[in-house]
Amino acid sequence: MKYQVSICALLLLALSSAPAQVASHAPTAVAKPVSSTAAPQVSGRPVARVNGVVLTDKDLLQEEYAIFPYARQHGGNIPPEMAPGIRNGALQMIIFEELAYQETLRRKLTIPPAQLSKAEAEFRKQFGSADEYRQFVKQEYQGNEQLLREKIKRSLLIEQFLKTEVNSKSVVSAAELRAYYDKNPAQFQYPESFAIQTISVIPPDNATPAQLKEARKRADEAYKQAKATKTAEEFGLLAEKISEDDYRVKLGDHKWVERSKMPPEMLGPALKMQSGQMSELIQVGQYYVIFRMNRHVPAGESTFEEVKVQLRKQLEQSKTNQVRAALGKKLRQGAKVETL
């Protein structure tokens, strides 16, 4: 069984605290195996050189999987339309990590032995047995556990560096959070909206009179069945079974529909309905629609208390990206970086 170990995976495995946000992707918790023979093959071919240090296609592939972990569920393959973008992002990431690591060496940063031992123990937990772990070390590190230990140590040093240079500088204070909310009221306003589920009957394009008559017959039957439902769940299950629009796979649920986007034929009844009520059979063009009103919310503005948690995440992510980009630019100054 072959395991791919990414820097990001090691970072997360090695630390009990929250991982540094060093890229647009979230670090994967476990370096999962890719068993398919269809998975991309690596040969150790150089893809970049950073101040003389060679980075290989193996490093690149591991980072691609960190960015797009779903590839592991598909034989290690990344969708062709996404591959160029992911590859470029992964290449920039491994270059950034190497520059960061070299900076930790320049600053003579160290990792306490106890922290390193804990990281090693956490890393081993992903393996089902001691034999599986040994097989991994044999395949990936020529049986040399010291090489793996150095890899984990490298990850911890990068993590330590990024906590200081990125995370600590990306914190958004309570005052900054409140100031942003107060200065951007339009961002927290929401329009009048309706939470609805639908069951639709749709005649074919250019339907003949006979086909239209048949569609009306199906619609009448659908309405009869819909009237018998008592809950949103029952209505949704019926929509999944008989509705002919794309929302049937979502139990007919449209989530929130803004007033401006409601067809006039549906808006009139919607304004008069209470939560839990169902409409009559409505014709919208040649379509027949029955909808359930789950909730009607007038236009308003989200309070600071309602949005502050999510807003903090968004602002800190934005700040993290800016700080990280500035750090990457700084690290490249005077460095010799070549892509091969």
C-alpha positions as CSV (number, residue, x, y, z in Angstrom):
1,M,0.0,0.0,0.0
2,K,1.5,3.3,-1.1
3,Y,1.1,6.5,1.0
4,Q,1.6,10.0,-0.3
5,V,2.9,12.4,2.4
6,S,2.3,16.2,1.8
7,I,3.9,19.0,3.8
8,C,0.4,20.2,4.6
9,A,-0.6,16.8,5.9
10,L,2.5,16.7,8.1
11,L,1.8,20.1,9.4
12,L,-1.7,19.2,10.6
13,L,-0.7,15.8,11.9
14,A,2.2,17.2,13.9
15,L,0.4,19.9,15.8
16,S,-2.5,19.8,18.2
17,S,-3.2,23.5,17.7
18,A,-5.0,24.9,14.6
19,P,-3.0,24.8,11.4
20,A,-1.6,27.9,9.8
21,Q,-3.5,29.1,6.7
22,V,-0.7,29.1,4.2
23,A,-2.6,28.4,1.0
24,S,-6.0,28.6,-0.5
25,H,-6.7,25.0,0.3
26,A,-7.2,23.5,3.7
27,P,-4.5,21.0,4.8
28,T,-5.5,17.4,4.7
29,A,-5.5,15.6,8.0
30,V,-4.3,12.2,6.7
31,A,-2.1,11.4,3.7
32,K,-4.3,8.7,2.2
33,P,-3.0,6.1,-0.2
34,V,-3.6,6.0,-3.9
35,S,-3.9,2.4,-5.0
36,S,-5.1,2.7,-8.6
37,T,-2.6,1.9,-11.3
38,A,-4.2,4.8,-13.2
39,A,-2.8,7.3,-10.8
40,P,-0.2,9.7,-12.2
41,Q,3.3,8.2,-12.1
42,V,6.2,10.2,-10.7
43,S,9.9,9.7,-11.4
44,G,11.6,12.3,-9.2
45,R,11.9,14.6,-12.2
46,P,12.9,18.1,-11.2
47,V,10.1,20.7,-11.5
48,A,11.8,23.7,-9.7
49,R,15.0,24.8,-8.1
50,V,15.0,27.1,-5.1
51,N,18.4,28.5,-4.2
52,G,19.9,25.3,-5.6
53,V,17.5,23.0,-3.8
54,V,15.7,20.7,-6.3
55,L,11.9,20.1,-6.0
56,T,10.5,17.1,-7.9
57,D,7.4,16.0,-9.5
58,K,6.8,13.8,-6.4
59,D,6.7,17.0,-4.3
60,L,4.4,18.6,-6.8
61,L,2.0,15.6,-7.0
62,Q,1.7,15.5,-3.2
63,E,0.8,19.2,-3.1
64,E,-1.7,18.8,-5.9
65,Y,-3.5,16.1,-3.7
66,A,-3.4,18.5,-0.8
67,I,-5.1,21.2,-2.9
68,F,-7.6,18.7,-4.5
69,P,-7.9,15.7,-2.1
70,Y,-10.9,14.3,-4.1
71,A,-8.4,13.1,-6.6
72,R,-7.6,10.2,-4.2
73,Q,-11.2,9.0,-4.7
74,H,-10.8,8.8,-8.4
75,G,-7.6,6.8,-8.9
76,G,-5.4,9.8,-8.2
77,N,-6.6,11.7,-11.3
78,I,-7.5,15.4,-11.4
79,P,-10.2,16.5,-13.8
80,P,-8.4,17.7,-17.0
81,E,-10.2,21.1,-17.0
82,M,-8.9,21.8,-13.4
83,A,-5.4,20.2,-13.8
84,P,-3.5,23.3,-15.1
85,G,-4.7,25.6,-12.4
86,I,-4.2,23.1,-9.6
87,R,-0.7,22.3,-10.9
88,N,0.3,25.9,-11.0
89,G,-1.1,26.5,-7.5
90,A,0.8,23.4,-6.2
91,L,4.0,24.5,-7.9
92,Q,3.9,28.0,-6.3
93,M,3.0,26.4,-3.0
94,I,6.0,24.0,-2.8
95,I,8.3,26.9,-3.9
96,F,6.8,29.0,-1.1
97,E,7.3,26.2,1.5
98,E,10.9,25.7,0.5
99,L,11.6,29.4,0.7
100,A,10.0,29.5,4.1
101,Y,12.0,26.5,5.3
102,Q,15.2,28.1,4.1
103,E,14.3,31.2,6.1
104,T,13.8,29.1,9.3
105,L,17.3,27.7,8.8
106,R,18.7,31.2,8.3
107,R,17.0,32.3,11.6
108,K,18.2,29.1,13.3
109,L,14.7,28.2,14.5
110,T,14.5,25.0,16.5
111,I,11.8,22.4,17.5
112,P,11.8,21.0,21.0
113,P,12.5,17.2,21.1
114,A,9.2,16.5,22.9
115,Q,7.2,18.3,20.2
116,L,9.0,16.4,17.5
117,S,8.4,13.1,19.3
118,K,4.7,13.9,19.7
119,A,4.4,14.8,16.0
120,E,6.0,11.5,15.0
121,A,3.6,9.5,17.2
122,E,0.6,11.4,15.7
123,F,1.9,10.6,12.2
124,R,2.1,6.9,12.9
125,K,-1.5,6.8,14.0
126,Q,-2.7,7.0,10.4
127,F,-1.3,3.5,9.7
128,G,-3.3,0.4,10.6
129,S,-0.3,-1.6,11.8
130,A,3.4,-1.4,12.5
131,D,4.1,-3.5,9.3
132,E,2.1,-1.0,7.3
133,Y,4.1,1.8,8.7
134,R,7.4,0.1,8.0
135,Q,6.3,-0.6,4.4
136,F,5.6,3.1,4.0
137,V,9.0,4.1,5.3
138,K,10.6,1.5,3.0
139,Q,8.8,2.8,-0.1
140,E,9.0,6.5,0.6
141,Y,12.2,6.9,2.5
142,Q,14.3,3.9,1.6
143,G,13.7,2.4,5.0
144,N,15.4,5.3,6.7
145,E,13.2,6.6,9.5
146,Q,15.6,9.5,10.1
147,L,14.6,10.9,6.7
148,L,11.0,10.9,7.7
149,R,11.9,12.5,11.0
150,E,13.6,15.3,9.1
151,K,10.6,15.7,6.9
152,I,8.3,16.1,10.0
153,K,10.8,18.5,11.6
154,R,10.9,20.5,8.4
155,S,7.1,20.8,8.5
156,L,7.1,21.9,12.1
157,L,9.6,24.6,11.4
158,I,7.5,25.9,8.5
159,E,4.5,25.9,10.8
160,Q,6.3,27.7,13.5
161,F,7.5,30.3,11.0
162,L,4.1,30.9,9.5
163,K,2.4,31.3,12.9
164,T,4.7,34.2,13.5
165,E,4.8,35.7,10.1
166,V,1.3,35.0,8.9
167,N,-1.2,33.9,11.5
168,S,-0.2,36.4,14.2
169,K,-0.4,39.2,11.7
170,S,-3.8,38.2,10.3
171,V,-5.9,38.5,13.5
172,V,-8.8,40.8,13.2
173,S,-9.6,42.7,16.4
174,A,-13.1,43.3,17.8
175,A,-12.7,46.9,17.0
176,E,-11.7,46.2,13.4
177,L,-14.6,43.8,13.1
178,R,-17.2,46.3,14.4
179,A,-15.7,49.1,12.2
180,Y,-16.0,47.0,9.1
181,Y,-19.6,46.2,9.9
182,D,-20.5,49.9,10.5
183,K,-18.7,51.1,7.4
184,N,-20.3,48.6,5.0
185,P,-24.0,48.4,5.8
186,A,-25.0,47.5,2.3
187,Q,-23.1,44.1,2.6
188,F,-25.4,43.1,5.5
189,Q,-28.7,44.0,3.9
190,Y,-30.9,41.3,2.5
191,P,-34.0,41.6,0.1
192,E,-37.4,40.3,0.8
193,S,-37.3,36.6,0.1
194,F,-39.3,33.4,0.1
195,A,-38.2,30.0,1.2
196,I,-40.2,27.7,-1.0
197,Q,-40.4,24.1,-2.4
198,T,-41.9,23.3,-5.7
199,I,-43.5,20.5,-7.6
200,S,-43.5,21.2,-11.4
201,V,-45.1,19.6,-14.4
202,I,-43.4,20.6,-17.6
203,P,-44.8,19.9,-21.1
204,P,-42.3,19.2,-23.9
205,D,-41.1,22.1,-26.0
206,N,-43.5,22.9,-28.9
207,A,-46.0,20.7,-27.2
208,T,-49.1,19.6,-29.2
209,P,-52.6,20.3,-27.9
210,A,-52.7,16.6,-26.8
211,Q,-49.4,16.9,-25.0
212,L,-50.6,20.0,-23.2
213,K,-53.8,18.2,-22.2
214,E,-51.7,15.3,-20.8
215,A,-49.5,17.7,-18.9
216,R,-52.6,19.3,-17.3
217,K,-53.8,15.9,-16.3
218,R,-50.5,15.1,-14.6
219,A,-50.5,18.5,-12.9
220,D,-54.0,17.9,-11.5
221,E,-52.9,14.6,-10.1
222,A,-49.7,16.1,-8.7
223,Y,-51.8,18.8,-7.0
224,K,-54.1,16.2,-5.5
225,Q,-51.1,14.3,-4.0
226,A,-49.4,17.5,-2.8
227,K,-52.6,18.5,-0.9
228,A,-52.3,15.3,1.1
229,T,-48.8,16.3,2.4
230,K,-48.6,17.8,5.9
231,T,-44.9,18.7,6.3
232,A,-42.0,20.1,4.3
233,E,-40.4,16.7,4.4
234,E,-43.5,15.0,3.0
235,F,-43.8,17.6,0.3
236,G,-40.1,17.2,-0.6
237,L,-40.3,13.5,-0.9
238,L,-43.2,13.8,-3.2
239,A,-41.3,16.4,-5.3
240,E,-38.4,14.0,-5.5
241,K,-40.7,11.4,-6.8
242,I,-43.0,13.3,-9.3
243,S,-41.6,16.8,-10.0
244,E,-40.2,17.4,-13.4
245,D,-37.9,20.3,-12.7
246,D,-34.3,20.2,-11.6
247,Y,-35.1,20.9,-8.0
248,R,-36.6,17.5,-7.6
249,V,-33.1,16.2,-6.6
250,K,-33.1,18.7,-3.8
251,L,-36.6,17.7,-2.5
252,G,-38.0,20.6,-4.5
253,D,-36.2,23.1,-2.2
254,H,-35.2,26.4,-3.8
255,K,-33.8,27.7,-0.5
256,W,-34.3,31.5,-0.6
257,V,-35.9,33.2,-3.7
258,E,-35.7,37.0,-3.8
259,R,-39.0,38.8,-4.5
260,S,-37.6,40.2,-7.7
261,K,-37.0,36.7,-9.0
262,M,-40.4,35.3,-8.2
263,P,-42.6,34.9,-11.3
264,P,-45.6,37.3,-11.1
265,E,-48.0,34.3,-11.2
266,M,-46.3,33.0,-8.0
267,L,-45.6,36.3,-6.2
268,G,-49.2,37.3,-5.8
269,P,-50.2,34.1,-3.9
270,A,-46.8,34.0,-2.0
271,L,-47.5,37.5,-0.5
272,K,-50.8,36.2,1.0
273,M,-49.5,32.8,2.3
274,Q,-48.4,31.8,5.7
275,S,-45.5,29.5,6.6
276,G,-46.5,25.9,6.0
277,Q,-49.2,26.7,3.5
278,M,-49.4,25.3,-0.1
279,S,-50.4,27.2,-3.2
280,E,-53.1,26.3,-5.6
281,L,-52.1,24.8,-9.0
282,I,-50.5,27.7,-10.8
283,Q,-49.7,28.0,-14.5
284,V,-46.5,29.8,-15.3
285,G,-46.2,30.0,-19.1
286,Q,-46.8,26.4,-20.1
287,Y,-45.5,25.0,-16.8
288,Y,-47.7,24.0,-13.9
289,V,-46.3,24.7,-10.5
290,I,-47.4,23.9,-6.9
291,F,-45.3,25.5,-4.2
292,R,-45.1,25.2,-0.5
293,M,-44.3,28.4,1.5
294,N,-41.8,27.5,4.2
295,R,-40.9,31.1,5.3
296,H,-41.4,34.6,4.1
297,V,-38.8,37.2,5.3
298,P,-39.2,40.9,4.6
299,A,-36.2,43.0,3.5
300,G,-33.9,43.8,6.4
301,E,-30.4,44.0,7.7
302,S,-28.4,41.3,9.6
303,T,-27.4,42.5,13.0
304,F,-23.7,42.6,14.0
305,E,-24.3,39.7,16.5
306,E,-25.8,37.6,13.7
307,V,-22.8,38.0,11.3
308,K,-19.8,38.6,13.5
309,V,-18.6,35.0,13.6
310,Q,-18.7,34.5,9.9
311,L,-17.5,38.0,9.2
312,R,-14.4,37.4,11.3
313,K,-13.6,34.3,9.4
314,Q,-14.0,36.1,6.1
315,L,-11.9,39.1,7.1
316,E,-9.1,37.0,8.7
317,Q,-9.0,34.8,5.6
318,S,-8.7,37.9,3.4
319,K,-6.0,39.3,5.7
320,T,-4.2,36.0,5.7
321,N,-4.1,35.9,1.9
322,Q,-2.7,39.4,1.8
323,V,-0.1,38.8,4.5
324,R,1.0,35.5,2.9
325,A,1.3,37.1,-0.5
326,A,3.5,39.9,0.9
327,L,5.6,37.3,2.7
328,G,6.0,35.2,-0.5
329,K,7.1,38.3,-2.3
330,K,9.6,39.2,0.4
331,L,11.0,35.7,0.5
332,R,11.6,35.8,-3.2
333,Q,13.7,38.9,-3.0
334,G,17.3,37.9,-3.6
335,A,16.3,34.3,-4.0
336,K,17.1,32.3,-7.1
337,V,13.9,30.5,-8.2
338,E,13.7,28.5,-11.4
339,T,10.8,26.5,-12.7
340,L,12.0,23.6,-14.9
